């Protein structure tokens, strides 16, 4: 579909996006809650269950990237001021990023009673490594920097009615880069180099371009999704099967860990090439089903609708603060002798982190200059 067929859609609000953000942030919290299974030194049903949760929830960041491509291209397409674009991008994330980088560095320094040197602090800020989840800012900043180039290339293919080629090129580039990063890691390169290779925007390029495509061809894509709704059960079964297949690789990997390897991630990273290839087709399937779920949820007026809407509207702020609460809740649970080898540990950690993060961000957003602390809400944000 050509762009002029979607002009009426430009800058309009798609409520499903808020709910998709809600699903994305829940997935991120689920990942950081379930990943504590790696502290268990034997393979059991609790480990396997959390492996499944962890594997399935990995769609969180790709979905945020997809939404970023969708929202940015809905607002910045065709003729727009690149200078103004960069100015708004800087204002939208840099103040929050710097503030929370410093807060997390200070937080972990207090907990560990180990103050990092000035050079270590600068390095952590420059590499988005102040906390385990802050790497996302490195990725999204890359997309912001190269967005004018990406959208220009997209327009070039669009004008020639050849968008499928660009989608496939972005997919191939993403998969090739990700596999290359695994090979580089196996080669024993410096950890910082490997970290940067995995965290720059290229390993997520396809999801971003897919977001642009759906935004610029929304009515066509929506009609297509409507036509395949009757196959939802089959899609769910395929989704479950793929989750099991990818989880199998991680279960075997954990088996190596149990046998005495120094780390859960110590086996050859080349082993995970197959999941890397599968995931690039797996996540768009999840996006589709979550969009379908979002469409149904937003039509109902109940508590679930309100919670999911609030999670989506405040997802940026929740992303920023949630790891504070994960860390603090784990400390408190351990005071009550509830550790990661206890089934109760995980639902308490997930639910507690979600509710406390939502409550704190909701309160902060109502304070003067709250937006400078935890960002704007809803479609004001591209993530």
C-alpha positions as CSV (number, residue, x, y, z in Angstrom):
1,X,0.0,0.0,0.0
2,X,1.3,3.4,-0.9
3,X,1.9,6.1,1.7
4,X,-0.8,8.4,0.4
5,X,-3.4,5.7,1.3
6,X,-2.4,6.1,4.9
7,X,-2.2,9.9,5.2
8,X,-5.4,10.0,7.3
9,X,-3.7,7.7,9.7
10,X,-0.6,10.0,10.2
11,X,-0.3,11.2,13.8
12,X,-3.5,9.5,14.9
13,X,-3.6,7.6,18.2
14,X,-3.7,3.8,18.1
15,X,-4.9,2.8,21.6
16,X,-3.6,-0.8,21.1
17,X,-0.1,0.6,21.3
18,X,-0.6,1.6,24.9
19,X,-1.7,-2.0,25.7
20,X,1.2,-3.5,23.7
21,X,3.6,-1.4,25.8
22,X,1.9,-2.9,28.9
23,X,2.6,-6.4,27.6
24,X,6.2,-5.4,26.8
25,X,6.9,-4.0,30.3
26,X,5.4,-7.1,31.9
27,X,7.7,-9.2,29.8
28,X,10.7,-7.2,30.9
29,X,9.8,-7.6,34.6
30,X,9.1,-11.3,34.0
31,X,12.6,-11.8,32.5
32,X,14.3,-10.0,35.4
33,X,12.2,-12.0,37.9
34,X,12.5,-15.4,36.3
35,X,16.2,-15.2,35.5
36,X,17.0,-15.8,39.2
37,X,16.6,-19.5,38.4
38,X,20.3,-19.4,37.4
39,X,21.2,-19.1,41.1
40,X,19.9,-22.7,41.5
41,X,22.6,-25.3,41.2
42,X,20.5,-28.3,40.1
43,X,18.0,-29.0,37.3
44,X,14.4,-29.3,38.6
45,X,10.8,-28.4,37.7
46,X,11.2,-24.9,39.1
47,X,14.2,-24.2,36.9
48,X,12.5,-25.6,33.8
49,X,9.3,-23.6,34.5
50,X,11.2,-20.4,34.9
51,X,13.3,-21.2,31.8
52,X,10.0,-21.3,29.8
53,X,8.9,-18.0,31.3
54,X,12.3,-16.5,30.6
55,X,12.4,-17.7,27.0
56,X,8.8,-16.6,26.2
57,X,9.2,-13.2,27.8
58,X,12.2,-12.3,25.7
59,X,9.8,-10.7,23.3
60,X,9.7,-7.7,25.6
61,X,12.6,-5.6,24.2
62,X,11.8,-6.6,20.5
63,X,8.3,-5.4,21.1
64,X,9.5,-2.1,22.5
65,X,11.7,-1.7,19.4
66,X,8.8,-2.6,17.1
67,X,6.7,0.1,18.8
68,X,9.5,2.6,18.5
69,X,9.6,2.1,14.7
70,X,5.8,2.3,14.6
71,X,5.4,5.5,16.6
72,X,8.4,7.3,15.1
73,X,7.4,6.7,11.5
74,X,3.8,7.7,12.3
75,X,5.2,11.1,13.3
76,X,8.4,11.5,11.3
77,X,7.9,10.5,7.7
78,X,8.4,12.3,4.4
79,X,9.5,15.9,4.9
80,X,10.5,16.6,8.5
81,X,13.1,18.6,10.3
82,X,16.0,16.3,11.2
83,X,17.4,19.0,13.6
84,X,14.0,19.1,15.4
85,X,13.8,15.3,15.4
86,X,17.2,15.0,17.1
87,X,16.4,17.8,19.6
88,X,13.2,16.0,20.7
89,X,14.9,12.7,20.9
90,X,17.7,14.1,23.2
91,X,15.1,15.7,25.5
92,X,13.0,12.6,25.6
93,X,15.6,10.2,27.0
94,X,19.0,11.8,27.9
95,X,17.9,13.5,31.2
96,X,16.2,10.4,32.4
97,X,19.0,8.2,31.3
98,X,21.7,10.3,33.0
99,X,19.7,10.6,36.2
100,X,19.0,6.9,36.6
101,X,22.5,5.9,35.5
102,X,23.8,7.9,38.4
103,X,21.1,6.6,40.8
104,X,21.8,3.0,39.9
105,X,25.6,3.4,40.2
106,X,25.1,5.0,43.7
107,X,22.5,2.4,44.7
108,X,24.7,-0.6,43.9
109,X,27.8,1.2,45.4
110,X,25.9,1.5,48.7
111,X,24.7,-2.1,48.6
112,X,28.2,-3.5,47.9
113,X,30.0,-0.9,50.0
114,X,32.3,-0.4,47.1
115,X,32.5,3.0,45.4
116,X,33.6,2.9,41.8
117,X,36.3,5.2,40.5
118,X,35.5,8.2,38.5
119,X,36.7,6.5,35.3
120,X,34.5,3.5,36.0
121,X,31.5,5.7,36.5
122,X,32.1,7.4,33.2
123,X,32.6,4.1,31.4
124,X,29.3,2.7,32.9
125,X,27.4,5.8,31.8
126,X,28.9,5.8,28.3
127,X,28.3,2.1,27.7
128,X,24.8,2.1,29.4
129,X,26.0,-0.4,31.9
130,X,25.0,1.1,35.2
131,X,22.4,-1.6,35.7
132,X,21.5,-4.8,33.9
133,X,18.6,-3.3,32.0
134,X,20.1,0.1,31.1
135,X,21.7,-1.4,27.9
136,X,18.4,-0.7,26.2
137,X,19.2,3.0,26.0
138,X,22.3,2.1,24.0
139,X,20.1,0.3,21.5
140,X,17.4,2.8,21.2
141,X,19.9,5.7,20.9
142,X,21.4,3.9,17.9
143,X,18.0,3.8,16.3
144,X,17.4,7.5,17.1
145,X,20.8,8.4,15.5
146,X,20.2,6.4,12.4
147,X,16.5,6.9,12.0
148,X,16.7,9.6,9.3
149,X,18.9,7.2,7.3
150,X,16.7,4.2,7.9
151,X,13.5,6.0,7.0
152,X,15.2,7.4,3.8
153,X,16.1,3.9,2.7
154,X,12.6,2.7,3.6
155,X,11.1,5.5,1.4
156,X,13.5,4.5,-1.5
157,X,12.1,1.0,-1.5
158,X,8.6,2.1,-0.9
159,X,8.6,4.4,-3.9
160,X,9.7,1.4,-6.0
161,X,7.0,-0.9,-4.5
162,X,9.7,-3.1,-3.2
163,X,9.3,-3.0,0.6
164,X,9.4,-6.8,0.9
165,X,13.0,-6.7,-0.2
166,X,13.9,-4.1,2.4
167,X,12.1,-6.2,5.1
168,X,14.1,-9.2,4.1
169,X,17.4,-7.3,3.9
170,X,16.8,-6.0,7.4
171,X,16.1,-9.5,8.6
172,X,19.2,-10.9,7.0
173,X,21.4,-8.1,8.4
174,X,20.0,-8.6,11.9
175,X,20.5,-12.4,11.9
176,X,23.9,-12.2,10.3
177,X,25.1,-9.6,12.8
178,X,23.7,-11.6,15.7
179,X,25.4,-14.8,14.5
180,X,28.7,-12.8,13.9
181,X,28.5,-11.5,17.5
182,X,28.2,-15.1,18.8
183,X,31.3,-16.1,16.7
184,X,33.2,-13.1,18.0
185,X,32.3,-14.0,21.6
186,X,33.5,-17.6,21.0
187,X,36.8,-16.1,19.7
188,X,37.6,-14.7,23.2
189,X,37.4,-11.0,22.4
190,X,37.3,-8.3,25.2
191,X,33.9,-8.4,27.1
192,X,33.2,-4.7,26.4
193,X,33.6,-5.3,22.7
194,X,31.2,-8.2,22.8
195,X,28.8,-6.3,24.9
196,X,28.7,-3.4,22.5
197,X,28.4,-5.7,19.5
198,X,25.3,-7.3,21.0
199,X,23.7,-4.0,22.3
200,X,23.9,-1.6,19.4
201,X,20.8,-1.3,17.3
202,X,21.6,-3.8,14.5
203,X,20.6,-7.0,16.4
204,X,17.0,-5.5,16.5
205,X,16.9,-3.8,13.1
206,X,14.2,-6.1,11.6
207,X,11.7,-5.4,14.4
208,X,12.2,-1.7,14.0
209,X,11.7,-1.8,10.2
210,X,8.7,-4.1,10.7
211,X,7.2,-1.4,13.0
212,X,7.7,1.2,10.3
213,X,6.0,-1.1,7.8
214,X,3.0,-1.8,10.0
215,X,2.6,2.0,10.7
216,X,2.7,3.0,7.1
217,X,0.5,0.2,5.9
218,X,-1.7,-0.2,9.0
219,X,-5.1,-0.6,7.4
220,X,-3.7,-3.2,5.0
221,X,-2.0,-5.1,7.8
222,X,-5.0,-4.8,10.1
223,X,-7.3,-6.3,7.4
224,X,-4.8,-9.1,6.9
225,X,-4.8,-9.9,10.6
226,X,-8.6,-9.9,10.7
227,X,-8.5,-12.5,7.9
228,X,-6.4,-14.9,9.8
229,X,-8.1,-14.7,13.2
230,X,-9.8,-18.0,12.7
231,X,-6.3,-19.6,12.8
232,X,-5.6,-18.3,16.3
233,X,-5.6,-21.7,17.9
234,X,-3.1,-23.0,15.3
235,X,-0.9,-19.9,15.8
236,X,-1.0,-20.5,19.6
237,X,0.0,-24.1,19.2
238,X,2.9,-23.0,16.9
239,X,3.9,-20.4,19.5
240,X,3.9,-23.0,22.2
241,X,6.0,-25.4,20.1
242,X,8.6,-22.8,19.2
243,X,8.8,-21.8,22.9
244,X,9.5,-25.5,23.8
245,X,12.1,-25.8,21.1
246,X,14.0,-22.6,22.1
247,X,13.7,-23.6,25.8
248,X,15.2,-27.0,25.0
249,X,18.5,-25.3,24.0
250,X,18.6,-23.4,27.3
251,X,17.7,-26.5,29.3
252,X,20.7,-28.3,27.8
253,X,22.8,-25.2,28.5
254,X,21.7,-25.3,32.1
255,X,22.6,-29.0,32.2
256,X,26.2,-28.0,31.3
257,X,26.1,-25.5,34.2
258,X,24.8,-28.2,36.6
259,X,27.7,-30.5,35.6
260,X,30.2,-28.0,37.0
261,X,30.8,-25.3,34.4
262,X,31.6,-21.9,35.9
263,X,28.5,-20.2,34.5
264,X,25.2,-20.9,33.0
265,X,26.4,-19.0,29.9
266,X,29.8,-20.7,29.8
267,X,29.1,-23.3,27.1
268,X,30.0,-22.3,23.5
269,X,27.8,-19.5,22.3
270,X,27.7,-21.0,18.8
271,X,25.2,-23.5,20.3
272,X,22.6,-20.7,20.4
273,X,22.8,-19.9,16.7
274,X,19.6,-21.8,16.0
275,X,17.5,-19.9,18.6
276,X,18.8,-16.7,17.1
277,X,17.5,-17.7,13.7
278,X,14.1,-18.9,15.1
279,X,13.5,-15.9,17.3
280,X,13.4,-13.4,14.4
281,X,10.3,-15.2,13.1
282,X,8.9,-16.1,16.5
283,X,8.6,-12.6,18.0
284,X,6.4,-11.1,15.2
285,X,4.0,-14.0,15.8
286,X,3.8,-13.0,19.4
287,X,3.3,-9.3,18.4
288,X,0.3,-10.3,16.3
289,X,-1.3,-12.3,19.1
290,X,-0.7,-9.6,21.6
291,X,-2.2,-7.0,19.3
292,X,-5.3,-9.2,19.1
293,X,-5.3,-9.5,22.9
294,X,-4.9,-5.7,23.2
295,X,-7.8,-5.1,20.9
296,X,-10.1,-7.2,23.1
297,X,-8.9,-5.9,26.4
298,X,-9.3,-2.2,25.5
299,X,-13.0,-2.8,24.5
300,X,-13.8,-3.9,28.1
301,X,-14.2,-1.6,31.0
302,X,-12.8,-3.5,34.0
303,X,-9.8,-3.6,36.4
304,X,-7.6,-5.5,33.9
305,X,-8.2,-2.9,31.2
306,X,-7.3,-0.1,33.7
307,X,-4.1,-1.9,34.9
308,X,-2.9,-2.7,31.4
309,X,-3.6,0.8,30.1
310,X,-1.7,2.3,33.1
311,X,1.2,-0.1,32.6
312,X,1.4,0.9,29.0
313,X,1.1,4.6,29.6
314,X,3.8,4.5,32.2
315,X,6.0,1.8,30.6
316,X,9.0,4.1,30.1
317,X,9.1,5.1,33.8
318,X,8.5,1.6,34.9
319,X,11.4,0.4,32.8
320,X,13.6,2.9,34.6
321,X,12.6,2.1,38.2
322,X,11.7,-1.6,38.2
323,X,15.2,-2.9,38.9
324,X,15.4,-0.9,42.1
325,X,12.3,-2.8,43.4
326,X,13.5,-6.2,42.1
327,X,16.7,-5.8,44.0
328,X,15.0,-4.5,47.2
329,X,12.3,-7.2,47.2
330,X,15.0,-9.9,46.8
331,X,16.8,-8.6,49.8
332,X,13.6,-8.5,51.8
333,X,12.6,-12.0,50.8
334,X,16.0,-13.4,51.8
335,X,15.5,-11.9,55.3
336,X,12.5,-14.2,55.5
337,X,14.5,-17.1,54.2
338,X,12.7,-17.1,50.8
339,X,15.3,-17.7,48.1
340,X,15.3,-18.4,44.4
341,X,14.8,-22.1,45.0
342,X,11.4,-21.5,46.4
343,X,8.3,-21.4,44.2
344,X,6.8,-18.5,46.2
345,X,9.8,-16.4,45.4
346,X,8.9,-15.7,41.8
347,X,5.2,-14.6,42.0
348,X,6.0,-12.3,45.0
349,X,8.9,-10.8,43.1
350,X,7.0,-10.3,39.8
351,X,3.8,-9.0,41.3
352,X,5.5,-6.8,44.0
353,X,7.9,-5.3,41.4
354,X,5.0,-4.6,39.0
355,X,2.7,-2.9,41.5
356,X,5.4,-0.9,43.3
357,X,6.9,0.3,40.0
358,X,3.5,1.3,38.7
359,X,2.6,3.1,41.9
360,X,5.9,5.0,42.2
361,X,5.8,6.1,38.6
362,X,2.2,7.2,38.8
363,X,3.0,9.3,41.9
364,X,6.2,10.8,40.3
365,X,4.4,11.7,37.1
366,X,2.0,13.9,39.1
367,X,4.8,15.9,40.7
368,X,6.2,19.1,39.2
369,X,8.9,18.3,36.7
370,X,7.9,14.6,37.0
371,X,8.3,14.2,33.2
372,X,12.0,15.1,33.5
373,X,12.4,12.3,36.0
374,X,10.5,9.4,34.4
375,X,9.6,10.7,31.0
376,X,6.3,11.4,29.3
377,X,3.4,8.9,29.0
378,X,1.7,7.1,26.1
379,X,2.3,8.1,22.5
380,X,4.5,11.0,23.6
381,X,7.2,8.4,24.0
382,X,8.5,6.2,21.2
383,X,9.4,3.4,23.6
